Amino acid sequence: MSKYSREQVMDTISSVMSKVEGEQAESLRHVRDELAALAKTIEDMHTEILATRSHDVSDIHIPTATDELDAVVGATEQASAKIMDSAEVIQGLADQADEKLKAALMDETTKIFEACSFQDITGQRITKVVKTLRDIEGSVGNLLHLFGGKPVDFQPLEDTRDEDEKLKNGPQLEGQGVSQDDIDKLF
Amino acid sequence: MNTNMKVLIVDDYNTMLRIIRNLLQQIGFKDITEAADGEEALEKFNADDFGLVISDWNMEPMSGYDLLKSIRAGNKNASVPFIMITAESKTENVIKAKQAGVSNYIVKPFNAETLKGKIESVL
């Protein structure tokens, strides 16, 4: 977060301009013109940011996006539960089959259970995205505050987690983590 | 492999608890207890006599890593076989877990064969 508000920057510019007012030197006139242009740019940015309803980003859009993502996690969990319910029914029915068919059914239902782990992985990935969106929400709030929008709660963006917490990063993207084979070599 | 022992499985995702439970049952384990985070797991661990702990890492308020350290530092059954099953696949995580005394480490997603192999290696 900047130490200076838009009003403070504008006051500083006005102060500098008043000090160079009356000076005849061409270089000072040039400085005054540049400062006037800078002041106009800041005012224009302020007007444009307010006109684009930037508060909607932090007040509506990001909260809506995070709610939707939370709903995705809930829906996939429910779907996974139904799939596993069916797999368990099949496992129960397999007990009534002959040994060969039973083995085949158990193999297939095991694959179903293994595949359902997608819900855990996608859930963790979505949680990471939600956290990122909340960080962006904080940045947008800080930016709006800087440009004279309505005051917002300051949210520190630096990583304040302790060393153990920093080990909790969730699933890695392809090529960023180590494989099970690599892990096995450590044991 | 002795499958009569009590197994404690820990994960904050119901889906994963159910997957691990089902795979363990297929291996032959019958006495399986579930916990949703490290705190609940530690409470259950101290109240019973488990022969194997299988835990996720990334949970709140107490992680699987903290659970591992607490069990190893405790007075009860401190050397119980402890398998971490997690999406945390950075080398740093594996090394930290190993230094804390983890018995084996499985990265998600995993299959039944991997789980069975790791259990056999620690029991």
Contacts between the chains, C-beta under 8 A, distances in Angstrom:
chain1	res1	chain2	res2	distance
A	77	B	13	7.6
A	77	B	14	6.7
A	77	B	15	5.9
A	80	B	15	4.7
A	81	B	14	7.4
A	81	B	15	7.1
A	81	B	18	7.6
A	84	B	15	7.6
A	84	B	18	5.6
A	84	B	19	7.6
A	84	B	22	7.4
A	87	B	22	7.8
A	88	B	22	7.3
A	91	B	22	8.0
A	106	B	26	6.7
A	110	B	22	8.0
A	110	B	23	7.1
A	110	B	26	6.4
A	110	B	112	5.1
A	113	B	18	7.9
A	113	B	19	4.9
A	113	B	22	5.1
A	113	B	23	6.4
A	113	B	112	7.7
A	114	B	19	7.3
A	114	B	23	8.0
A	114	B	109	7.2
A	114	B	110	7.7
A	114	B	111	5.0
A	114	B	112	6.3
A	116	B	15	5.9
A	116	B	18	7.9
A	116	B	19	5.8
A	117	B	15	7.3
A	117	B	16	6.5
A	117	B	19	5.7
A	117	B	108	6.1
A	117	B	109	4.5
A	117	B	110	7.3
A	118	B	109	7.1
A	119	B	13	7.1
A	119	B	15	4.4
A	119	B	16	8.0
A	120	B	11	7.6
A	120	B	13	4.5
A	120	B	15	5.6
A	120	B	16	4.5
A	120	B	19	8.0
A	120	B	87	7.5
A	120	B	108	6.5
A	121	B	87	6.1
A	121	B	108	6.0
A	121	B	109	6.0
A	123	B	13	6.1
A	123	B	15	7.9
A	124	B	58	6.9
A	124	B	87	5.6
A	164	B	63	7.2
A	164	B	65	6.4
A	164	B	66	6.9
A	167	B	57	7.6
A	167	B	65	6.4
A	167	B	88	6.8
A	167	B	90	7.8
A	167	B	92	6.9
A	167	B	93	5.4
A	167	B	96	6.2
A	168	B	57	6.9
A	168	B	58	4.6
A	168	B	63	6.3
A	168	B	88	7.0
A	169	B	58	8.0
A	169	B	88	6.5
A	169	B	90	6.9
A	170	B	58	6.1
A	170	B	87	5.7
A	170	B	88	7.3
A	171	B	87	4.0
A	171	B	89	7.5
A	171	B	108	7.3
A	172	B	87	7.6
A	172	B	89	5.1
A	172	B	90	6.6
A	176	B	90	7.9
A	177	B	89	2.9
A	177	B	90	5.9
A	177	B	107	7.0
A	178	B	89	5.5
A	178	B	90	7.1
A	178	B	91	5.3
A	178	B	94	6.7
A	178	B	107	7.5
A	179	B	89	7.8
A	179	B	107	7.4
A	180	B	106	7.0
A	180	B	107	5.3
A	180	B	110	7.2
A	180	B	114	6.5
A	182	B	91	7.7
A	183	B	89	7.7
A	183	B	94	5.4
A	183	B	105	5.2
A	183	B	106	7.8
A	183	B	107	6.1
A	186	B	94	5.7
A	186	B	95	7.2
A	186	B	98	6.2
A	186	B	105	7.7
A	187	B	98	7.4
A	187	B	104	5.8
A	187	B	105	6.9
A	187	B	121	7.8
